[in-house]
Amino acid sequence: MPELTDRFRLGVNYWPSSVAMDWLRRYDPAGTRNDFRRIASAGLDTVRVFLRWEDIQPTARDIDARVLANLVDAADAALETGVELIVTLFTGHMSGVNYIPGWATGGTGGDRRFRIVSAGAVAPRATGMRNWYGDPEVVAAQARLAAATAHALRGHPAVWAWDLGNENSNCTIPPDQESAQRWLEVMTGTLRAGDPGRPITIGIHMEDLEDDRLIGPAEAARWCDVVCMHGYPIYADWASGPTDPHVVPFLALVTGWLAGGAPILFEEFGLPTSSAGGAAHPMLVDETDAAEYTAAVLDNLLDVGCIGALLWCFTDYAPTLHDHPPFDEAVHERTFGLWRADGSPKPAVAALTARRDRARTSPPGAPPWIDIDVAEFTADRRMHVRRLYARYLELGVSPR
């Protein structure tokens, strides 16, 4: 396993304000450097970036050399500005839509809660996806993409880790456990062969705890070096409210328990904010409240022994994007940023800067509020998540 530093990694998930998910297709070298410089100046050391799948792999057999070169330049920009990258492959699910290459659509799978966007257009609702795990051509194509990106960034000093996707279970779910394990084996093996010594993770999320989607903490721990979790109280009907600061550390502890004590990076947390005079929305919170929430969650994640945390996300999105997917329907996704669309910082940035350069702590050991074994948990995941959260609040939360 690659060696991890003793520093509590502090970072952000990145899309630029003006072009969002079109980043690598409409790449701006100077703008990327300016954004990374702003991130570094706030005291953050890690930036998670995303390869939108169809941008870099327009056909199953082709890798877009220009987009790959843009990714390499982004790594050079990270090196110049003093941040490290987590490079996320097969994106995939993002902010409420699924960006899928046309050649990977047409199957019977896919999570129908989310629109499919392909070639810049929203696909008909009946459009399905080919299964990433059970379709040999798709698996081979993804391995081809992993090999090409690993080769392009082999040994690059600004790349910290590889990520095998963003909440992939919102796109497709393996048809069985065997195919899930085989996919993880192929992808991690391909990356390790192409870029040895680099940590590998996969972006799993809260729903992967609540439902058996066949790639969860235990499966990630078997094949990856770091296990990630994403979680938001605004999506948890068992949270006390949108600024509940205990949901995220609870999810981290449950993830670590299910992963057998593997290192846990909380790869996504955050809150969408409202501005003075802005439109009302049930998920939006005041910027000051969001800053207080951010500070409390970071302190709690340090206490429970995570190796780091990344905020969702870098910036609010420019109003010119609001009529385009995903922001046309997912209104709250417009304002998750640490910075506003005009480049000014929200109060949460100061909360992050005050917590820069901290040493991580050791995990606290077996949580006393977990009173079941893993088999009992998996027999009724949703019920036990809610029941264990009540026990965590009663027995596991340390007063600050």
C-alpha positions as CSV (number, residue, x, y, z in Angstrom):
1,M,0.0,0.0,0.0
2,P,1.3,3.5,-0.8
3,E,2.4,5.4,2.3
4,L,0.0,8.1,3.5
5,T,1.3,11.3,5.2
6,D,0.4,12.3,8.7
7,R,-1.2,15.5,7.4
8,F,-5.0,15.8,7.5
9,R,-5.6,16.3,3.8
10,L,-7.9,19.4,3.2
11,G,-9.3,20.0,-0.3
12,V,-12.1,20.7,-2.7
13,N,-13.9,19.2,-5.6
14,Y,-13.3,21.2,-8.8
15,W,-15.3,22.5,-11.7
16,P,-14.8,26.1,-13.0
17,S,-17.5,28.6,-12.6
18,S,-18.0,29.6,-16.2
19,V,-18.0,26.3,-18.0
20,A,-18.7,23.7,-15.2
21,M,-18.6,20.1,-16.6
22,D,-17.3,21.3,-20.0
23,W,-14.0,22.0,-18.3
24,L,-11.7,19.8,-20.2
25,R,-13.6,20.2,-23.5
26,R,-13.3,24.0,-23.2
27,Y,-10.1,24.1,-21.3
28,D,-8.5,27.3,-20.2
29,P,-4.9,26.9,-19.0
30,A,-4.7,30.4,-17.4
31,G,-8.1,30.1,-15.8
32,T,-7.2,26.7,-14.3
33,R,-4.0,28.1,-12.9
34,N,-5.9,31.1,-11.4
35,D,-8.4,28.7,-9.8
36,F,-5.8,26.4,-8.4
37,R,-3.8,29.4,-7.1
38,R,-6.9,30.7,-5.3
39,I,-7.5,27.2,-3.7
40,A,-3.9,27.0,-2.5
41,S,-3.9,30.5,-1.1
42,A,-6.9,29.5,1.1
43,G,-4.7,26.8,2.6
44,L,-6.2,23.8,0.7
45,D,-3.8,21.1,-0.5
46,T,-5.9,18.8,-2.6
47,V,-8.1,19.2,-5.6
48,R,-10.4,16.5,-7.0
49,V,-10.8,16.7,-10.7
50,F,-13.0,14.8,-13.1
51,L,-12.7,13.2,-16.5
52,R,-16.1,13.5,-18.1
53,W,-16.3,10.2,-19.8
54,E,-17.5,11.1,-23.3
55,D,-15.0,14.0,-23.5
56,I,-12.0,11.7,-23.3
57,Q,-13.4,8.6,-24.8
58,P,-15.8,9.5,-27.7
59,T,-15.9,5.9,-28.9
60,A,-15.2,2.7,-27.1
61,R,-11.8,2.4,-28.8
62,D,-10.6,6.0,-29.1
63,I,-9.0,8.3,-26.5
64,D,-9.2,12.0,-27.3
65,A,-5.5,13.1,-27.3
66,R,-6.4,16.8,-26.9
67,V,-8.5,16.3,-23.8
68,L,-5.9,14.0,-22.3
69,A,-3.3,16.7,-23.0
70,N,-5.5,19.2,-21.2
71,L,-5.6,16.9,-18.2
72,V,-1.8,16.7,-18.2
73,D,-1.6,20.5,-18.3
74,A,-4.0,20.6,-15.4
75,A,-1.6,18.4,-13.4
76,D,1.3,20.8,-14.4
77,A,-0.9,23.7,-13.2
78,A,-1.4,21.9,-9.9
79,L,2.4,21.4,-9.5
80,E,3.0,25.1,-10.3
81,T,0.5,26.3,-7.7
82,G,1.2,23.8,-4.9
83,V,-1.8,21.5,-4.8
84,E,-2.2,17.8,-5.5
85,L,-4.9,16.1,-7.6
86,I,-7.3,13.3,-7.2
87,V,-8.1,12.3,-10.8
88,T,-11.6,10.8,-11.1
89,L,-12.3,8.5,-14.1
90,F,-15.6,7.5,-15.8
91,T,-17.6,10.6,-14.9
92,G,-20.4,9.6,-15.1
93,H,-22.8,10.8,-12.4
94,M,-22.5,14.5,-11.6
95,S,-24.8,16.9,-9.8
96,G,-28.0,15.1,-10.6
97,V,-27.4,13.9,-14.2
98,N,-25.5,11.0,-15.8
99,Y,-23.1,12.1,-18.5
100,I,-22.8,8.9,-20.7
101,P,-21.1,8.5,-24.0
102,G,-23.5,7.6,-26.8
103,W,-21.8,4.3,-27.4
104,A,-22.4,3.3,-23.7
105,T,-26.1,4.0,-23.8
106,G,-28.9,1.8,-25.2
107,G,-28.9,-1.0,-22.6
108,T,-31.6,-1.8,-20.1
109,G,-29.7,-0.6,-17.0
110,G,-29.3,2.8,-15.4
111,D,-30.8,4.7,-12.5
112,R,-34.0,6.3,-14.0
113,R,-34.1,9.0,-11.3
114,F,-31.4,10.8,-13.3
115,R,-31.4,12.3,-16.8
116,I,-28.8,11.0,-19.2
117,V,-26.9,13.7,-21.0
118,S,-24.9,12.6,-24.1
119,A,-23.3,14.8,-26.8
120,G,-24.6,17.9,-25.1
121,A,-28.2,16.9,-25.2
122,V,-30.7,15.3,-22.8
123,A,-31.5,11.8,-23.9
124,P,-35.1,10.6,-24.0
125,R,-36.3,9.3,-20.6
126,A,-36.5,5.8,-21.9
127,T,-32.8,5.7,-22.7
128,G,-30.9,3.1,-20.7
129,M,-27.2,2.3,-20.2
130,R,-25.1,-0.6,-20.9
131,N,-23.9,-2.2,-17.7
132,W,-20.4,-1.0,-16.8
133,Y,-19.6,-4.3,-14.9
134,G,-21.4,-6.9,-17.0
135,D,-20.8,-5.7,-20.6
136,P,-17.4,-6.9,-21.7
137,E,-17.0,-4.2,-24.3
138,V,-17.7,-1.4,-21.8
139,V,-15.3,-3.0,-19.2
140,A,-12.6,-3.3,-21.9
141,A,-13.2,0.4,-22.9
142,Q,-12.9,1.6,-19.3
143,A,-9.7,-0.4,-18.9
144,R,-8.4,1.3,-22.1
145,L,-9.2,4.7,-20.6
146,A,-7.6,3.8,-17.3
147,A,-4.4,2.6,-19.0
148,A,-4.2,5.8,-21.2
149,T,-4.6,8.2,-18.4
150,A,-2.2,6.3,-16.1
151,H,0.4,6.3,-18.9
152,A,-0.1,10.0,-19.5
153,L,0.3,10.9,-15.8
154,R,2.7,8.2,-14.8
155,G,4.9,9.5,-11.9
156,H,3.6,13.0,-12.1
157,P,4.5,14.7,-8.8
158,A,1.2,16.6,-8.6
159,V,-1.1,13.6,-8.8
160,W,-1.9,12.2,-5.3
161,A,-4.5,9.5,-6.2
162,W,-6.7,7.9,-8.7
163,D,-10.5,7.7,-8.2
164,L,-12.5,5.0,-10.0
165,G,-15.6,7.1,-10.4
166,N,-18.1,9.5,-8.8
167,E,-21.0,7.7,-7.2
168,N,-21.1,5.1,-9.9
169,S,-24.1,3.3,-8.4
170,N,-26.2,6.3,-9.5
171,C,-25.3,5.2,-13.1
172,T,-25.3,1.4,-13.1
173,I,-25.1,-1.4,-10.5
174,P,-23.1,-4.6,-11.0
175,P,-25.4,-7.6,-12.0
176,D,-23.7,-9.7,-9.3
177,Q,-20.9,-9.7,-6.8
178,E,-18.6,-11.6,-9.1
179,S,-18.7,-9.0,-11.8
180,A,-18.2,-6.2,-9.2
181,Q,-15.1,-7.9,-7.9
182,R,-13.8,-8.6,-11.4
183,W,-14.3,-4.9,-12.4
184,L,-12.5,-3.6,-9.4
185,E,-9.6,-6.1,-10.0
186,V,-9.3,-5.0,-13.6
187,M,-9.4,-1.3,-13.0
188,T,-7.1,-1.2,-10.0
189,G,-4.7,-3.6,-11.7
190,T,-4.6,-1.5,-14.8
191,L,-3.8,1.7,-12.9
192,R,-1.2,0.0,-10.7
193,A,0.5,-1.4,-13.8
194,G,0.5,2.0,-15.6
195,D,1.3,4.2,-12.6
196,P,2.7,2.2,-9.7
197,G,2.8,3.4,-6.2
198,R,-0.1,5.8,-6.4
199,P,-3.1,5.4,-4.0
200,I,-6.4,4.3,-5.6
201,T,-9.9,5.0,-4.3
202,I,-13.5,5.0,-5.5
203,G,-16.1,7.6,-4.8
204,I,-18.9,5.8,-3.0
205,H,-21.7,7.6,-1.2
206,M,-24.3,7.5,1.5
207,E,-26.8,5.4,-0.6
208,D,-24.1,2.7,-0.9
209,L,-24.5,2.2,2.8
210,E,-28.3,2.3,2.8
211,D,-28.7,-0.1,-0.1
212,D,-26.6,-3.1,-1.2
213,R,-25.2,-1.8,-4.5
214,L,-22.4,-4.5,-4.5
215,I,-19.5,-2.0,-4.4
216,G,-19.5,-0.5,-0.9
217,P,-16.8,0.0,1.8
218,A,-15.8,-3.7,2.1
219,E,-15.4,-4.1,-1.6
220,A,-13.5,-0.8,-1.9
221,A,-11.2,-1.8,1.0
222,R,-10.3,-5.1,-0.7
223,W,-9.1,-3.5,-3.9
224,C,-8.3,0.2,-3.1
225,D,-5.8,1.9,-0.8
226,V,-8.2,4.5,0.6
227,V,-11.9,4.2,1.1
228,C,-14.0,7.3,0.4
229,M,-17.5,8.4,1.5
230,H,-19.8,11.2,0.3
231,G,-22.6,12.5,2.6
232,Y,-24.9,15.4,3.1
233,P,-27.6,15.9,5.7
234,I,-29.8,17.6,3.1
235,Y,-30.2,14.2,1.5
236,A,-30.7,12.3,4.8
237,D,-34.3,12.1,6.1
238,W,-32.9,10.9,9.4
239,A,-30.8,14.1,10.0
240,S,-32.0,16.7,12.4
241,G,-31.7,19.3,9.6
242,P,-29.5,20.6,6.8
243,T,-26.8,21.8,9.2
244,D,-26.7,18.7,11.4
245,P,-22.9,18.4,12.0
246,H,-23.0,14.8,13.2
247,V,-24.2,13.1,10.0
248,V,-20.9,13.2,8.2
249,P,-18.6,11.9,11.0
250,F,-21.2,9.2,11.7
251,L,-21.0,8.1,8.1
252,A,-17.2,8.1,8.3
253,L,-17.2,5.8,11.3
254,V,-19.7,3.4,9.8
255,T,-17.7,3.3,6.6
256,G,-14.5,2.6,8.5
257,W,-16.2,-0.2,10.4
258,L,-17.6,-1.8,7.3
259,A,-14.2,-1.3,5.6
260,G,-12.4,-3.2,8.3
261,G,-10.4,-0.2,9.5
262,A,-9.1,1.0,6.1
263,P,-8.1,4.7,5.8
264,I,-11.1,6.9,5.3
265,L,-11.2,10.1,3.2
266,F,-14.4,12.0,3.4
267,E,-14.4,13.0,-0.2
268,E,-17.5,15.1,-0.4
269,F,-19.5,17.2,2.1
270,G,-20.9,20.7,1.9
271,L,-24.0,22.8,1.7
272,P,-25.7,24.9,-1.0
273,T,-26.2,28.5,0.1
274,S,-28.6,31.3,-0.4
275,S,-27.7,34.9,-1.1
276,A,-29.3,38.1,0.3
277,G,-32.4,38.6,-1.8
278,G,-32.0,35.3,-3.6
279,A,-34.8,32.9,-4.4
280,A,-36.0,30.7,-1.6
281,H,-35.3,27.0,-1.8
282,P,-35.8,24.4,0.9
283,M,-32.2,23.0,0.6
284,L,-30.4,26.4,0.7
285,V,-28.9,27.7,3.9
286,D,-27.4,31.0,5.0
287,E,-23.7,31.4,4.1
288,T,-22.8,32.1,7.8
289,D,-24.7,28.9,8.9
290,A,-22.9,27.0,6.1
291,A,-19.5,28.2,7.4
292,E,-20.3,27.2,11.0
293,Y,-21.4,23.8,9.7
294,T,-18.2,23.4,7.7
295,A,-16.0,24.2,10.7
296,A,-17.9,21.8,13.0
297,V,-17.8,18.9,10.5
298,L,-14.1,19.4,9.8
299,D,-13.3,19.3,13.5
300,N,-15.5,16.2,13.9
301,L,-13.8,14.4,11.0
302,L,-10.4,15.1,12.5
303,D,-11.7,13.6,15.8
304,V,-12.9,10.4,14.2
305,G,-9.6,9.7,12.5
306,C,-10.3,10.5,8.9
307,I,-7.2,11.1,6.7
308,G,-8.8,14.2,5.2
309,A,-11.9,15.9,3.8
310,L,-12.9,17.6,0.6
311,L,-15.6,20.2,0.3
312,W,-18.3,20.1,-2.4
313,C,-17.4,22.3,-4.2
314,F,-15.0,25.0,-5.4
315,T,-17.4,27.6,-6.8
316,D,-20.9,28.6,-7.5
317,Y,-21.8,28.5,-11.2
318,A,-22.2,31.4,-13.5
319,P,-25.9,32.4,-14.2
320,T,-25.3,31.7,-17.9
321,L,-25.2,28.0,-17.0
322,H,-28.5,28.0,-15.0
323,D,-30.7,27.1,-17.9
324,H,-28.5,24.0,-18.8
325,P,-28.4,20.6,-17.2
326,P,-28.0,19.8,-14.4
327,F,-28.7,23.3,-13.1
328,D,-32.0,23.8,-14.8
329,E,-33.7,21.3,-12.6
330,A,-31.2,20.9,-9.7
331,V,-31.4,24.5,-8.6
332,H,-29.5,23.9,-5.3
333,E,-26.5,22.6,-7.3
334,R,-25.8,26.2,-8.5
335,T,-24.6,27.4,-5.1
336,F,-22.6,24.7,-3.3
337,G,-19.4,26.7,-3.9
338,L,-16.8,28.0,-1.4
339,W,-16.5,30.9,-3.7
340,R,-19.3,32.8,-5.3
341,A,-19.6,32.9,-9.1
342,D,-18.0,36.4,-9.1
343,G,-14.9,35.0,-7.4
344,S,-15.5,36.4,-3.9
345,P,-15.1,34.0,-1.0
346,K,-17.9,32.9,1.2
347,P,-17.4,32.8,5.0
348,A,-16.7,29.0,4.8
349,V,-13.3,29.8,3.2
350,A,-12.0,31.4,6.4
351,A,-13.2,28.4,8.4
352,L,-11.1,26.2,6.1
353,T,-8.0,28.4,6.2
354,A,-8.1,28.4,10.0
355,R,-7.8,24.6,9.8
356,R,-5.0,24.2,7.4
357,D,-1.9,22.1,8.0
358,R,-3.3,20.0,10.8
359,A,-2.0,16.6,11.8
360,R,-4.5,13.8,11.5
361,T,-5.4,11.7,14.5
362,S,-5.7,7.9,14.9
363,P,-9.2,6.4,14.5
364,P,-10.9,5.9,17.9
365,G,-11.3,2.1,17.6
366,A,-14.5,0.1,17.6
367,P,-17.4,2.5,18.2
368,P,-19.2,1.4,21.4
369,W,-22.6,2.4,19.9
370,I,-22.3,-0.3,17.1
371,D,-24.1,-3.2,18.8
372,I,-24.4,-5.5,15.8
373,D,-22.1,-7.4,13.4
374,V,-21.7,-6.6,9.7
375,A,-24.0,-9.5,8.7
376,E,-26.8,-8.1,10.9
377,F,-26.2,-4.6,9.4
378,T,-26.4,-5.8,5.8
379,A,-29.7,-7.7,6.5
380,D,-31.5,-4.4,6.9
381,R,-29.2,-1.5,6.0
382,R,-31.7,1.3,6.0
383,M,-33.2,0.5,9.4
384,H,-29.8,0.0,11.0
385,V,-28.4,3.3,9.6
386,R,-31.2,5.2,11.3
387,R,-31.0,3.1,14.5
388,L,-27.3,3.4,14.8
389,Y,-27.4,7.2,14.2
390,A,-29.7,7.6,17.2
391,R,-27.2,5.5,19.3
392,Y,-24.3,7.6,17.9
393,L,-25.9,10.8,19.1
394,E,-26.6,9.2,22.5
395,L,-23.3,7.4,23.1
396,G,-20.7,8.5,20.5
397,V,-20.8,12.3,20.1
398,S,-18.1,14.0,22.2
399,P,-18.9,17.5,23.4
400,R,-16.7,20.3,22.1
